Amino acid sequence: MSKKSKNTIAAPIALKPFNKQDSSTIHVVIETPKGCRNKYKFDPDLRSFRLNRVLPNGMAFPYDFGFVPSSQADDGDPADVLLLMDAPAFPGCVVESRLIGVIEGEQGQDGKKERNDRLVAVPMDSHTHSDLKDISEINPQLLKELGEFFVNYHKQSGEKFKVLGVKGPKEASRLLDASIKRAKSA
């Protein structure tokens, strides 16, 4: 191992998006654990996770939140993933997961709007959510609450967020494939 590589920190955004042995299994890099008020974000320039913001008292992430490496969503960031985990992980943890759907969303500020979809996935190693194959199998009240979380999350920074719809795993896969192609051409 060269001296240079010994002194560097791994860059999770450069990982492959899929498991080599199973292309239906995606890699999700956790940024913010379930139940956390601190929103962490991977900073490629620092090659480390940094505190992005602190949510107000009474507000916390409902599930682990992260991204698919080697992808670029419409907003320029890696594709966001809400991961329905049994217990919280930690920032930087890579979790092999299966897409079950997407919460389609649009965010805006000062009249400018852009898509900001949230892929929804379950870990391959899950006790509670292992039987979920499609987001339509999730309790509708929980889906509504997840959408409201993102509305309130964006409101904290003066942005508006609107849930456009909830779609299943086929649409989630199509969006992820588009974001992987976008990252390769960037």
Accessible surface in RSA format (square Angstrom, percent):
REM  Atomic radii and reference values for relative SASA: ProtOr
REM  Chains: A
REM  Algorithm: Lee & Richards
REM  Probe-radius: 1.40
REM  Slices: 20
REM RES _ NUM      All-atoms   Total-Side   Main-Chain    Non-polar    All polar
REM                ABS   REL    ABS   REL    ABS   REL    ABS   REL    ABS   REL
RES MET A   1   180.77  93.6 100.97  66.8  79.80 190.0 104.51  88.9  76.27 101.0
RES SER A   2    70.12  59.3  52.71  70.3  17.41  40.1  53.47 113.9  16.65  23.3
RES LYS A   3   164.46  80.2 155.07  95.1   9.39  22.4 100.91  90.8  63.55  67.7
RES LYS A   4   164.87  80.4 154.59  94.9  10.28  24.5 105.48  94.9  59.40  63.3
RES SER A   5    53.85  45.5  40.16  53.6  13.69  31.5  40.39  86.0  13.46  18.9
RES LYS A   6   139.36  68.0 108.20  66.4  31.16  74.2  56.00  50.4  83.36  88.8
RES ASN A   7   112.00  77.2  77.51  74.9  34.49  83.0  33.16  79.8  78.83  76.2
RES THR A   8    69.97  49.8  45.73  46.4  24.24  57.8  35.89  48.2  34.08  51.5
RES ILE A   9   105.16  59.8  99.37  74.0   5.78  13.9 103.37  74.4   1.78   4.8
RES ALA A  10    84.24  77.5  64.30  99.2  19.94  45.4  75.01 105.6   9.24  24.5
RES ALA A  11    22.52  20.7  13.17  20.3   9.35  21.3  13.31  18.8   9.21  24.4
RES PRO A  12    14.00  10.2  12.23  11.2   1.77   6.4  14.00  11.6   0.00   0.0
RES ILE A  13    52.95  30.1  46.88  34.9   6.07  14.6  46.88  33.8   6.07  16.5
RES ALA A  14    72.96  67.1  47.48  73.3  25.47  57.9  53.84  75.8  19.12  50.6
RES LEU A  15    71.57  39.9  67.65  48.4   3.92   9.9  71.47  50.2   0.10   0.3
RES LYS A  16   138.78  67.7 135.64  83.2   3.14   7.5  79.21  71.3  59.57  63.5
RES PRO A  17    14.71  10.7  14.71  13.4   0.00   0.0  14.71  12.1   0.00   0.0
RES PHE A  18    58.44  29.2  54.63  33.8   3.81   9.9  54.63  33.1   3.81  10.9
RES ASN A  19    22.42  15.5  19.20  18.6   3.22   7.8   2.20   5.3  20.22  19.5
RES LYS A  20   182.73  89.1 139.76  85.8  42.96 102.3  91.91  82.7  90.82  96.7
RES GLN A  21   160.24  89.6 121.82  89.0  38.42  91.5  67.76 144.2  92.48  70.1
RES ASP A  22    57.80  40.5  52.70  52.4   5.11  12.1  23.75  55.9  34.06  34.0
RES SER A  23    88.24  74.6  75.64 100.9  12.60  29.0  38.45  81.9  49.79  69.8
RES SER A  24    76.84  64.9  59.41  79.3  17.42  40.1  52.55 111.9  24.28  34.0
RES THR A  25     3.60   2.6   3.59   3.6   0.02   0.0   1.18   1.6   2.42   3.7
RES ILE A  26     2.83   1.6   2.83   2.1   0.00   0.0   2.83   2.0   0.00   0.0
RES HIS A  27    30.09  16.4  30.09  20.9   0.00   0.0  20.47  21.1   9.62  11.2
RES VAL A  28     0.00   0.0   0.00   0.0   0.00   0.0   0.00   0.0   0.00   0.0
RES VAL A  29     0.00   0.0   0.00   0.0   0.00   0.0   0.00   0.0   0.00   0.0
RES ILE A  30     0.00   0.0   0.00   0.0   0.00   0.0   0.00   0.0   0.00   0.0
RES GLU A  31    11.89   6.8  11.89   9.0   0.00   0.0   0.00   0.0  11.89   9.7
RES THR A  32     0.00   0.0   0.00   0.0   0.00   0.0   0.00   0.0   0.00   0.0
RES PRO A  33    17.01  12.4  17.01  15.5   0.00   0.0  17.01  14.0   0.00   0.0
RES LYS A  34    71.87  35.1  64.50  39.6   7.38  17.6  33.59  30.2  38.28  40.8
RES GLY A  35    52.35  64.6   0.00   N/A  52.35  64.6  28.27  77.6  24.09  53.9
RES CYS A  36    26.70  20.2  19.68  22.0   7.02  16.5  11.07  28.0  15.63  16.9
RES ARG A  37    94.03  39.5  89.65  45.7   4.38  10.4  34.34  46.9  59.69  36.2
RES ASN A  38    48.62  33.5  48.27  46.6   0.35   0.8   0.31   0.8  48.31  46.7
RES LYS A  39    13.06   6.4  13.06   8.0   0.00   0.0   7.92   7.1   5.14   5.5
RES TYR A  40    53.38  24.9  53.38  30.4   0.00   0.0  28.04  21.1  25.34  31.2
RES LYS A  41    59.77  29.2  59.77  36.7   0.00   0.0  27.45  24.7  32.32  34.4
RES PHE A  42    10.85   5.4   2.83   1.8   8.02  20.9   2.83   1.7   8.02  23.0
RES ASP A  43    24.55  17.2  22.41  22.3   2.14   5.1   4.45  10.5  20.10  20.0
RES PRO A  44    73.53  53.6  61.69  56.2  11.84  43.0  62.79  51.8  10.74  66.7
RES ASP A  45   136.74  95.8 105.23 104.7  31.51  74.5  31.48  74.1 105.26 105.0
RES LEU A  46   113.06  63.0  93.39  66.8  19.67  49.4  96.68  67.9  16.38  44.1
RES ARG A  47    95.27  40.0  95.27  48.6   0.00   0.0  40.13  54.8  55.14  33.4
RES SER A  48    44.33  37.5  41.42  55.3   2.90   6.7  15.74  33.5  28.59  40.0
RES PHE A  49    56.03  28.0  34.99  21.7  21.04  54.8  34.99  21.2  21.04  60.2
RES ARG A  50    91.75  38.5  85.41  43.5   6.34  15.1  37.11  50.7  54.64  33.1
RES LEU A  51    94.72  52.7  71.35  51.0  23.36  58.7  71.35  50.1  23.36  62.9
RES ASN A  52    53.67  37.0  28.50  27.5  25.17  60.6   0.56   1.4  53.11  51.3
RES ARG A  53    60.94  25.6  51.81  26.4   9.13  21.7  33.58  45.9  27.36  16.6
RES VAL A  54    80.74  53.1  54.77  49.6  25.96  62.6  54.77  47.6  25.96  70.4
RES LEU A  55     0.71   0.4   0.16   0.1   0.55   1.4   0.29   0.2   0.43   1.2
RES PRO A  56    54.68  39.9  44.53  40.6  10.15  36.9  54.57  45.1   0.12   0.7
RES ASN A  57   128.52  88.6 104.22 100.7  24.30  58.5  32.16  77.4  96.36  93.1
RES GLY A  58    90.11 111.1   0.00   N/A  90.11 111.1  45.45 124.7  44.66 100.0
RES MET A  59    26.18  13.6  22.27  14.7   3.91   9.3  20.06  17.1   6.13   8.1
RES ALA A  60    39.10  35.9  25.55  39.4  13.54  30.8  25.55  36.0  13.54  35.9
RES PHE A  61     3.14   1.6   1.30   0.8   1.85   4.8   1.30   0.8   1.85   5.3
RES PRO A  62    38.14  27.8  22.17  20.2  15.98  58.1  33.17  27.4   4.97  30.9
RES TYR A  63    26.31  12.3  26.31  15.0   0.00   0.0   5.81   4.4  20.50  25.3
RES ASP A  64     0.03   0.0   0.00   0.0   0.03   0.1   0.00   0.0   0.03   0.0
RES PHE A  65     7.67   3.8   7.67   4.8   0.00   0.0   7.67   4.6   0.00   0.0
RES GLY A  66     0.00   0.0   0.00   N/A   0.00   0.0   0.00   0.0   0.00   0.0
RES PHE A  67     4.22   2.1   4.22   2.6   0.00   0.0   4.22   2.6   0.00   0.0
RES VAL A  68     0.00   0.0   0.00   0.0   0.00   0.0   0.00   0.0   0.00   0.0
RES PRO A  69     0.00   0.0   0.00   0.0   0.00   0.0   0.00   0.0   0.00   0.0
RES SER A  70    37.67  31.8  25.94  34.6  11.73  27.0  25.95  55.3  11.72  16.4
RES SER A  71     8.15   6.9   0.00   0.0   8.15  18.8   0.00   0.0   8.15  11.4
RES GLN A  72    46.42  26.0  46.42  33.9   0.00   0.0   7.54  16.1  38.88  29.5
RES ALA A  73    19.39  17.8  17.30  26.7   2.08   4.7  18.93  26.7   0.45   1.2
RES ASP A  74    81.06  56.8  50.42  50.2  30.64  72.5  18.91  44.5  62.15  62.0
RES ASP A  75    33.47  23.4   8.48   8.4  24.99  59.1   4.62  10.9  28.85  28.8
RES GLY A  76    42.53  52.5   0.00   N/A  42.53  52.5  21.24  58.3  21.29  47.7
RES ASP A  77    50.06  35.1  49.45  49.2   0.61   1.4   5.37  12.6  44.69  44.6
RES PRO A  78    35.74  26.1  34.53  31.5   1.21   4.4  34.53  28.5   1.21   7.5
RES ALA A  79     6.15   5.7   5.62   8.7   0.53   1.2   6.15   8.7   0.00   0.0
RES ASP A  80    19.41  13.6  18.16  18.1   1.25   3.0   0.30   0.7  19.11  19.1
RES VAL A  81     0.00   0.0   0.00   0.0   0.00   0.0   0.00   0.0   0.00   0.0
RES LEU A  82     0.00   0.0   0.00   0.0   0.00   0.0   0.00   0.0   0.00   0.0
RES LEU A  83     0.00   0.0   0.00   0.0   0.00   0.0   0.00   0.0   0.00   0.0
RES LEU A  84     1.24   0.7   1.24   0.9   0.00   0.0   1.24   0.9   0.00   0.0
RES MET A  85    25.86  13.4  24.66  16.3   1.20   2.9  24.34  20.7   1.53   2.0
RES ASP A  86    58.14  40.7  29.59  29.5  28.54  67.5  28.41  66.9  29.73  29.6
RES ALA A  87    58.72  54.0  54.10  83.5   4.62  10.5  55.41  78.0   3.30   8.8
RES PRO A  88    76.99  56.1  55.06  50.2  21.93  79.7  55.06  45.5  21.93 136.3
RES ALA A  89    19.47  17.9   2.80   4.3  16.67  37.9  10.15  14.3   9.32  24.7
RES PHE A  90   126.98  63.5 126.86  78.6   0.12   0.3 126.98  77.0   0.00   0.0
RES PRO A  91    45.22  33.0  31.57  28.8  13.65  49.6  31.57  26.1  13.65  84.8
RES GLY A  92    26.20  32.3   0.00   N/A  26.20  32.3  10.10  27.7  16.10  36.1
RES CYS A  93    28.82  21.8  24.59  27.4   4.23  10.0   4.23  10.7  24.59  26.5
RES VAL A  94    65.37  43.0  39.28  35.6  26.09  62.9  39.28  34.1  26.09  70.8
RES VAL A  95    17.61  11.6  14.99  13.6   2.63   6.3  17.61  15.3   0.00   0.0
RES GLU A  96    74.44  42.7  68.24  51.6   6.20  14.8  22.66  43.8  51.78  42.3
RES SER A  97     0.00   0.0   0.00   0.0   0.00   0.0   0.00   0.0   0.00   0.0
RES ARG A  98    48.47  20.4  48.47  24.7   0.00   0.0  34.91  47.7  13.56   8.2
RES LEU A  99    15.04   8.4   8.90   6.4   6.14  15.4   8.90   6.2   6.14  16.5
RES ILE A 100     0.00   0.0   0.00   0.0   0.00   0.0   0.00   0.0   0.00   0.0
RES GLY A 101     0.00   0.0   0.00   N/A   0.00   0.0   0.00   0.0   0.00   0.0
RES VAL A 102     0.00   0.0   0.00   0.0   0.00   0.0   0.00   0.0   0.00   0.0
RES ILE A 103     1.42   0.8   1.42   1.1   0.00   0.0   1.42   1.0   0.00   0.0
RES GLU A 104    13.75   7.9  13.75  10.4   0.00   0.0   0.38   0.7  13.37  10.9
RES GLY A 105     0.00   0.0   0.00   N/A   0.00   0.0   0.00   0.0   0.00   0.0
RES GLU A 106    44.93  25.8  42.85  32.4   2.08   4.9   2.43   4.7  42.51  34.7
RES GLN A 107    20.09  11.2  19.30  14.1   0.79   1.9   2.31   4.9  17.78  13.5
RES GLY A 108    12.94  16.0   0.00   N/A  12.94  16.0  11.07  30.4   1.87   4.2
RES GLN A 109    85.75  48.0  73.47  53.7  12.28  29.2  21.84  46.5  63.91  48.5
RES ASP A 110   145.71 102.1  98.24  97.8  47.47 112.2  43.96 103.5 101.75 101.5
RES GLY A 111    78.15  96.4   0.00   N/A  78.15  96.4  41.18 113.0  36.98  82.8
RES LYS A 112   153.67  75.0 144.00  88.4   9.67  23.0  95.88  86.3  57.79  61.6
RES LYS A 113   143.83  70.2 115.51  70.9  28.31  67.4  63.80  57.4  80.02  85.2
RES GLU A 114    61.50  35.3  53.11  40.2   8.39  20.0  26.38  51.0  35.12  28.7
RES ARG A 115    80.26  33.7  75.32  38.4   4.94  11.8  30.13  41.2  50.13  30.4
RES ASN A 116     9.51   6.6   8.33   8.1   1.18   2.8   1.18   2.8   8.33   8.1
RES ASP A 117    22.89  16.0  14.77  14.7   8.12  19.2   8.92  21.0  13.97  13.9
RES ARG A 118     6.31   2.6   6.31   3.2   0.00   0.0   0.00   0.0   6.31   3.8
RES LEU A 119     5.23   2.9   5.23   3.7   0.00   0.0   5.23   3.7   0.00   0.0
RES VAL A 120     0.00   0.0   0.00   0.0   0.00   0.0   0.00   0.0   0.00   0.0
RES ALA A 121     0.00   0.0   0.00   0.0   0.00   0.0   0.00   0.0   0.00   0.0
RES VAL A 122     0.00   0.0   0.00   0.0   0.00   0.0   0.00   0.0   0.00   0.0
RES PRO A 123     6.07   4.4   5.26   4.8   0.82   3.0   5.26   4.3   0.82   5.1
RES MET A 124    79.71  41.3  56.62  37.5  23.09  55.0  56.80  48.3  22.91  30.4
RES ASP A 125   137.30  96.2 113.10 112.6  24.19  57.2  40.12  94.4  97.18  96.9
RES SER A 126    11.80  10.0   0.00   0.0  11.80  27.2   0.75   1.6  11.05  15.5
RES HIS A 127   172.60  94.3 148.80 103.4  23.81  60.9  98.24 101.3  74.36  86.5
RES THR A 128    91.89  65.4  66.41  67.3  25.49  60.7  52.30  70.2  39.60  59.9
RES HIS A 129    25.17  13.8  25.15  17.5   0.02   0.1  16.05  16.5   9.12  10.6
RES SER A 130    51.24  43.3  44.14  58.9   7.10  16.3  22.60  48.1  28.64  40.1
RES ASP A 131   107.16  75.1  91.24  90.8  15.92  37.6  44.99 105.9  62.17  62.0
RES LEU A 132    21.95  12.2  21.95  15.7   0.00   0.0  21.95  15.4   0.00   0.0
RES LYS A 133   116.91  57.0 111.44  68.4   5.47  13.0  86.64  78.0  30.26  32.2
RES ASP A 134    41.44  29.0  41.44  41.2   0.00   0.0  11.36  26.7  30.08  30.0
RES ILE A 135     3.56   2.0   3.56   2.7   0.00   0.0   3.56   2.6   0.00   0.0
RES SER A 136    89.37  75.5  58.27  77.8  31.10  71.6  48.00 102.2  41.37  58.0
RES GLU A 137    94.68  54.4  61.78  46.7  32.90  78.3  40.02  77.4  54.65  44.6
RES ILE A 138    11.09   6.3   4.56   3.4   6.53  15.7   8.58   6.2   2.51   6.8
RES ASN A 139    92.42  63.7  80.36  77.7  12.06  29.0  27.36  65.8  65.06  62.9
RES PRO A 140   108.15  78.8 101.59  92.6   6.57  23.9 103.16  85.2   5.00  31.1
RES GLN A 141    96.39  53.9  91.94  67.2   4.45  10.6  45.43  96.7  50.96  38.7
RES LEU A 142    50.61  28.2  48.57  34.8   2.04   5.1  49.68  34.9   0.93   2.5
RES LEU A 143    27.18  15.1  21.79  15.6   5.40  13.6  22.15  15.6   5.03  13.5
RES LYS A 144   124.80  60.9 112.51  69.0  12.29  29.3  70.72  63.7  54.08  57.6
RES GLU A 145    84.04  48.2  78.36  59.3   5.68  13.5  26.91  52.1  57.13  46.6
RES LEU A 146     1.62   0.9   1.41   1.0   0.21   0.5   1.62   1.1   0.00   0.0
RES GLY A 147     5.20   6.4   0.00   N/A   5.20   6.4   5.20  14.3   0.00   0.0
RES GLU A 148    79.60  45.7  78.54  59.4   1.06   2.5  34.15  66.1  45.45  37.1
RES PHE A 149    20.95  10.5  15.49   9.6   5.46  14.2  20.38  12.4   0.57   1.6
RES PHE A 150     0.99   0.5   0.99   0.6   0.00   0.0   0.99   0.6   0.00   0.0
RES VAL A 151    56.12  36.9  55.35  50.1   0.77   1.9  55.35  48.1   0.77   2.1
RES ASN A 152    66.60  45.9  66.60  64.4   0.00   0.0   9.22  22.2  57.37  55.5
RES TYR A 153    13.94   6.5  13.94   7.9   0.00   0.0   8.74   6.6   5.20   6.4
RES HIS A 154     6.78   3.7   6.78   4.7   0.00   0.0   6.78   7.0   0.00   0.0
RES LYS A 155   141.84  69.2 129.99  79.8  11.84  28.2  75.62  68.1  66.22  70.5
RES GLN A 156    92.08  51.5  56.50  41.3  35.59  84.7  11.70  24.9  80.38  61.0
RES SER A 157    49.27  41.6  25.00  33.4  24.28  55.9  35.94  76.5  13.34  18.7
RES GLY A 158    54.37  67.0   0.00   N/A  54.37  67.0  34.95  95.9  19.42  43.5
RES GLU A 159    37.50  21.5  33.51  25.4   3.99   9.5   2.50   4.8  35.00  28.6
RES LYS A 160   169.08  82.5 164.90 101.2   4.17   9.9 111.69 100.5  57.38  61.1
RES PHE A 161    11.57   5.8   0.00   0.0  11.57  30.1   0.57   0.3  11.00  31.5
RES LYS A 162   130.06  63.4 127.09  78.0   2.96   7.1  75.15  67.6  54.91  58.5
RES VAL A 163    53.16  35.0  32.99  29.9  20.17  48.6  32.99  28.7  20.17  54.7
RES LEU A 164    76.71  42.7  40.02  28.6  36.69  92.2  43.53  30.6  33.17  89.3
RES GLY A 165    21.29  26.3   0.00   N/A  21.29  26.3  21.20  58.2   0.08   0.2
RES VAL A 166    60.33  39.7  32.37  29.3  27.96  67.4  32.37  28.1  27.96  75.8
RES LYS A 167    97.44  47.5  92.95  57.0   4.49  10.7  63.69  57.3  33.75  35.9
RES GLY A 168    21.36  26.3   0.00   N/A  21.36  26.3   9.57  26.3  11.78  26.4
RES PRO A 169    36.29  26.4  35.79  32.6   0.50   1.8  36.14  29.8   0.14   0.9
RES LYS A 170   184.66  90.1 173.91 106.7  10.75  25.6 121.61 109.5  63.05  67.2
RES GLU A 171    40.50  23.3  36.16  27.4   4.34  10.3  11.60  22.4  28.90  23.6
RES ALA A 172     0.00   0.0   0.00   0.0   0.00   0.0   0.00   0.0   0.00   0.0
RES SER A 173    47.26  39.9  46.40  61.9   0.86   2.0  25.91  55.2  21.35  29.9
RES ARG A 174   133.70  56.1 127.55  65.0   6.14  14.6  71.06  97.1  62.64  38.0
RES LEU A 175    33.02  18.4  28.41  20.3   4.61  11.6  28.64  20.1   4.38  11.8
RES LEU A 176     2.26   1.3   1.71   1.2   0.56   1.4   2.26   1.6   0.00   0.0
RES ASP A 177    65.07  45.6  63.15  62.9   1.93   4.6  16.58  39.0  48.49  48.4
RES ALA A 178    33.96  31.2  26.74  41.3   7.22  16.4  30.47  42.9   3.49   9.2
RES SER A 179     3.41   2.9   3.41   4.6   0.00   0.0   3.41   7.3   0.00   0.0
RES ILE A 180    14.03   8.0  14.03  10.5   0.00   0.0  14.03  10.1   0.00   0.0
RES LYS A 181   145.87  71.2 140.77  86.4   5.10  12.1  88.40  79.6  57.47  61.2
RES ARG A 182    81.29  34.1  74.95  38.2   6.34  15.1  37.36  51.1  43.92  26.6
RES ALA A 183    29.66  27.3  13.53  20.9  16.12  36.7  14.89  21.0  14.76  39.1
RES LYS A 184   167.28  81.6 132.05  81.0  35.23  83.9  87.97  79.2  79.31  84.5
RES SER A 185    98.28  83.0  58.78  78.4  39.50  91.0  51.44 109.5  46.84  65.6
RES ALA A 186   101.69  93.5  31.63  48.8  70.06 159.4  68.39  96.3  33.30  88.2
END  Absolute sums over single chains surface
CHAIN  1 A    10105.4       8011.3       2094.1       5539.4       4566.0
END  Absolute sums over all chains
TOTAL         10105.4       8011.3       2094.1       5539.4       4566.0
